[in-house]
Amino acid sequence: MTPGLTPLQSQVAADFLRAQAEERRHLVVSLSGAHAYGFPSPDSDLDLKAVHIEPTRELLALEPRTRHRELLTVIDGVEVDYSSNELQFVLRGVVGGNGNFVERLLGHLRPVESAELASLQPLVTAVLSRRVYRHYQGFARQQHREWEATQYTSAKRLLYVVRTALTGTHLLRTGLVETDVTKLVDVYGVADVMALVEAKTKGEKAPLPADLSLLWRERVKALFTTLDAAKDASALPVDAPPKAVRALDDWLLALRQAQW
């Protein structure tokens, strides 16, 4: 059973992914959203983000199959939000700094993973660069605007700002992916986050206590400053090293030859 899921959610996820596997071969399926971020509530959905491998013959066909799949459904009262992208598109995104795709491949909660993932992960780590800053800074800003749109009342939206900024900061500083906000607050000395988590775990639409809302309207600014500083002092190269990109390309070509 995947950590953080109830027995029902685990069974729903297993049955759902087994059905999807009849249509596409998953390289990996990662659990995202509140479960991966450290603040699930009883009504949190199953946010399943996948990477699949199309057979090489399908990629070369006159009319290739759709390489992206999205599905939103409810099974036994559990909402499932599933999306999957083809491997080539995902790896291009990783080289370009797409944090969503980096998290799919390097995240810690993986209900499904293929044998090929273990050989791919070191290559993905090797192409990480400061380009991820643009993703995390942009996504955090977007979530901040959405928090503002709730009149600063949504615990969930505020936690998405905190999570995104801290994950980006940690990745830039260390080259490591950590999406669970509860594991990052002590590392970066961010106070009162657990009070936000406590509020959010009561429900997806749980309101933020007024005192915390007022406090965080100012405190959240420091998160963006910390993220900016992490980019400037990052252990990552400015761009993906060409040698590492070639190694990733070689890996993909070898996989294509074996997956006719």
Secondary structure, 3 states (H helix, E strand, C coil): CCCCCCHHHHHHHHHHHHHHCCCCEEEEEEEEHHHHHCCCCCCCCEEEEEEEECCHHHHHCCCCCCCEEEEEEEECCEEEEEEEEEHHHHHHHHHHCCHHHHHHHHCCCCCEECCCHHHHHHHHHHHCCCCHHHHHHHHHHHHHHHHHHCCCCEHHHHHHHHHHHHHHHHHHHHCCCCCCHHHCCCCCCCCCHHHHHHHHCCCCCCECCHHHHHHHHHHHHHHHHHHHHHHHCCCCCCCCCHHHHHHHHHHHHHHHHHCC
